[in-house]
Amino acid sequence: MGGSASGGLGLTGEHALRAVYNAHGPELYRFAMRQLNDDGAAQDVVQEVFLRAWRAAERFDPEVASLRVWLFAIARNVIVDEMRRRSVRPATRLALAEEPAEAGFDDRRVNAWLVEEALRRISPEHRVCLVETHLRGRPYAEVAAELGIPVGTLRTRLFYGLRALRVAMEEMGVEL
């Protein structure tokens, strides 16, 4: 093996870290700004994202998730932490009440990216069962018949598929 995961991540040197920041920082800032509706807090979120990424660089695995997905997962966790902090400070609670209604859209979008990335990491047999039943809402009997397997086998694949999906998301840094 030629280098560490953190070397491949590009968060070990100042020049490389700056390149990663330039590539992803503005998008992370816009995401945080839409969620928090506060310029200072959004800047703090981006700073915290890169601090956490730098500290955890050795845990980043490009075979599990892309750098972008990993950074957005960290951002999501930092924003949740910030929103929890705000909920106990009355002066800031007012700012949250003024948050635009469409702010949650990007959170759903990031969650969708995270689930999609995690689904890519599980076996095709588990993935098709989860997508058809949980995401498309199709009846078990219909999906089982289409796949040519008993309903009991479908249920088993769903059980282990959900378990594998949870592991994949945890490996990506998503707190469940």
PEUR-V830432 format. One record per residue. N is the residue number from 0. SS is DSSP state (~ for helix, > for strand, _ for the rest). NEAR is the number of other C-alpha atoms within 12 Angstrom. D_CENTER is the distance of its C-alpha to the mean C-alpha in Angstrom with 2 decimals. Layout:
n=N ss=SS near=NEAR d_center=D_CENTER
n=N ss=SS near=NEAR d_center=D_CENTER
This chain:
n=0 ss=_ near=6 d_center=27.57
n=1 ss=_ near=7 d_center=27.97
n=2 ss=_ near=11 d_center=25.44
n=3 ss=_ near=17 d_center=22.73
n=4 ss=~ near=23 d_center=19.03
n=5 ss=~ near=24 d_center=19.18
n=6 ss=~ near=23 d_center=22.01
n=7 ss=~ near=24 d_center=20.13
n=8 ss=~ near=33 d_center=17.22
n=9 ss=_ near=27 d_center=19.85
n=10 ss=_ near=30 d_center=19.24
n=11 ss=_ near=25 d_center=22.58
n=12 ss=_ near=16 d_center=25.02
n=13 ss=~ near=14 d_center=25.42
n=14 ss=~ near=12 d_center=25.96
n=15 ss=~ near=18 d_center=22.90
n=16 ss=~ near=25 d_center=20.68
n=17 ss=~ near=17 d_center=22.26
n=18 ss=~ near=18 d_center=21.50
n=19 ss=~ near=27 d_center=17.74
n=20 ss=~ near=29 d_center=17.99
n=21 ss=~ near=16 d_center=20.11
n=22 ss=~ near=17 d_center=17.80
n=23 ss=~ near=26 d_center=14.57
n=24 ss=~ near=29 d_center=16.04
n=25 ss=~ near=20 d_center=17.50
n=26 ss=~ near=25 d_center=14.49
n=27 ss=~ near=38 d_center=12.49
n=28 ss=~ near=34 d_center=15.76
n=29 ss=~ near=25 d_center=16.11
n=30 ss=~ near=36 d_center=12.76
n=31 ss=~ near=42 d_center=13.85
n=32 ss=~ near=31 d_center=17.35
n=33 ss=~ near=29 d_center=16.66
n=34 ss=~ near=36 d_center=14.99
n=35 ss=~ near=43 d_center=17.69
n=36 ss=_ near=30 d_center=20.64
n=37 ss=_ near=28 d_center=21.90
n=38 ss=~ near=18 d_center=22.40
n=39 ss=~ near=15 d_center=22.98
n=40 ss=~ near=29 d_center=19.98
n=41 ss=~ near=30 d_center=17.73
n=42 ss=~ near=28 d_center=19.47
n=43 ss=~ near=24 d_center=19.04
n=44 ss=~ near=38 d_center=15.26
n=45 ss=~ near=35 d_center=15.22
n=46 ss=~ near=27 d_center=17.76
n=47 ss=~ near=29 d_center=15.93
n=48 ss=~ near=34 d_center=12.72
n=49 ss=~ near=38 d_center=15.18
n=50 ss=~ near=21 d_center=17.20
n=51 ss=~ near=25 d_center=14.53
n=52 ss=~ near=35 d_center=13.51
n=53 ss=~ near=30 d_center=17.26
n=54 ss=~ near=17 d_center=17.95
n=55 ss=_ near=23 d_center=15.46
n=56 ss=~ near=29 d_center=16.19
n=57 ss=~ near=20 d_center=18.03
n=58 ss=~ near=26 d_center=15.09
n=59 ss=_ near=33 d_center=13.15
n=60 ss=_ near=25 d_center=13.95
n=61 ss=_ near=25 d_center=13.88
n=62 ss=_ near=20 d_center=14.86
n=63 ss=_ near=29 d_center=11.64
n=64 ss=_ near=31 d_center=9.16
n=65 ss=_ near=25 d_center=10.34
n=66 ss=~ near=32 d_center=10.80
n=67 ss=~ near=30 d_center=9.31
n=68 ss=~ near=35 d_center=5.84
n=69 ss=~ near=41 d_center=6.44
n=70 ss=~ near=44 d_center=7.99
n=71 ss=~ near=42 d_center=5.76
n=72 ss=~ near=42 d_center=3.54
n=73 ss=~ near=38 d_center=7.30
n=74 ss=~ near=44 d_center=8.46
n=75 ss=~ near=39 d_center=7.00
n=76 ss=~ near=27 d_center=8.72
n=77 ss=~ near=35 d_center=11.65
n=78 ss=~ near=35 d_center=12.17
n=79 ss=~ near=21 d_center=12.35
n=80 ss=~ near=22 d_center=14.78
n=81 ss=~ near=30 d_center=16.69
n=82 ss=~ near=27 d_center=17.09
n=83 ss=~ near=17 d_center=18.40
n=84 ss=~ near=18 d_center=20.75
n=85 ss=~ near=21 d_center=21.94
n=86 ss=~ near=18 d_center=22.73
n=87 ss=_ near=14 d_center=25.36
n=88 ss=_ near=14 d_center=26.90
n=89 ss=~ near=13 d_center=29.10
n=90 ss=~ near=12 d_center=29.56
n=91 ss=~ near=21 d_center=25.90
n=92 ss=~ near=20 d_center=25.54
n=93 ss=~ near=16 d_center=27.65
n=94 ss=~ near=20 d_center=25.28
n=95 ss=~ near=27 d_center=22.47
n=96 ss=~ near=18 d_center=25.03
n=97 ss=_ near=16 d_center=25.66
n=98 ss=_ near=20 d_center=22.07
n=99 ss=_ near=17 d_center=22.20
n=100 ss=~ near=14 d_center=21.39
n=101 ss=~ near=16 d_center=19.16
n=102 ss=~ near=21 d_center=16.73
n=103 ss=~ near=21 d_center=14.47
n=104 ss=~ near=15 d_center=14.17
n=105 ss=~ near=25 d_center=11.58
n=106 ss=~ near=27 d_center=9.33
n=107 ss=~ near=18 d_center=10.03
n=108 ss=~ near=19 d_center=9.54
n=109 ss=~ near=29 d_center=5.99
n=110 ss=~ near=26 d_center=5.55
n=111 ss=~ near=19 d_center=8.05
n=112 ss=~ near=25 d_center=6.73
n=113 ss=~ near=37 d_center=4.07
n=114 ss=~ near=32 d_center=7.34
n=115 ss=~ near=25 d_center=9.51
n=116 ss=~ near=31 d_center=8.51
n=117 ss=~ near=37 d_center=8.98
n=118 ss=~ near=32 d_center=12.09
n=119 ss=~ near=26 d_center=13.43
n=120 ss=_ near=29 d_center=13.60
n=121 ss=_ near=29 d_center=15.88
n=122 ss=_ near=21 d_center=19.52
n=123 ss=~ near=19 d_center=20.76
n=124 ss=~ near=28 d_center=22.88
n=125 ss=~ near=30 d_center=20.12
n=126 ss=~ near=30 d_center=17.87
n=127 ss=~ near=26 d_center=20.82
n=128 ss=~ near=38 d_center=21.70
n=129 ss=~ near=37 d_center=18.34
n=130 ss=~ near=27 d_center=18.06
n=131 ss=~ near=24 d_center=21.72
n=132 ss=~ near=27 d_center=22.02
n=133 ss=~ near=20 d_center=18.85
n=134 ss=~ near=16 d_center=17.50
n=135 ss=_ near=14 d_center=20.97
n=136 ss=_ near=14 d_center=22.84
n=137 ss=_ near=18 d_center=25.67
n=138 ss=_ near=20 d_center=28.18
n=139 ss=~ near=28 d_center=28.11
n=140 ss=~ near=21 d_center=31.69
n=141 ss=~ near=19 d_center=31.07
n=142 ss=~ near=29 d_center=28.13
n=143 ss=~ near=26 d_center=30.10
n=144 ss=~ near=17 d_center=33.16
n=145 ss=~ near=18 d_center=31.38
n=146 ss=~ near=19 d_center=30.02
n=147 ss=_ near=14 d_center=33.43
n=148 ss=_ near=19 d_center=32.37
n=149 ss=_ near=17 d_center=33.46
n=150 ss=~ near=21 d_center=31.37
n=151 ss=~ near=16 d_center=31.28
n=152 ss=~ near=22 d_center=29.69
n=153 ss=~ near=30 d_center=27.03
n=154 ss=~ near=24 d_center=26.34
n=155 ss=~ near=20 d_center=26.16
n=156 ss=~ near=31 d_center=23.70
n=157 ss=~ near=30 d_center=21.51
n=158 ss=~ near=21 d_center=21.77
n=159 ss=~ near=21 d_center=20.91
n=160 ss=~ near=31 d_center=18.25
n=161 ss=~ near=29 d_center=16.34
n=162 ss=~ near=21 d_center=16.98
n=163 ss=~ near=26 d_center=15.75
n=164 ss=~ near=33 d_center=12.51
n=165 ss=~ near=24 d_center=11.98
n=166 ss=~ near=22 d_center=13.00
n=167 ss=~ near=29 d_center=10.77
n=168 ss=~ near=31 d_center=7.57
n=169 ss=~ near=25 d_center=9.51
n=170 ss=~ near=26 d_center=10.47
n=171 ss=_ near=36 d_center=7.12
n=172 ss=_ near=33 d_center=7.26
n=173 ss=_ near=31 d_center=5.50
n=174 ss=_ near=21 d_center=8.68
n=175 ss=_ near=17 d_center=10.31
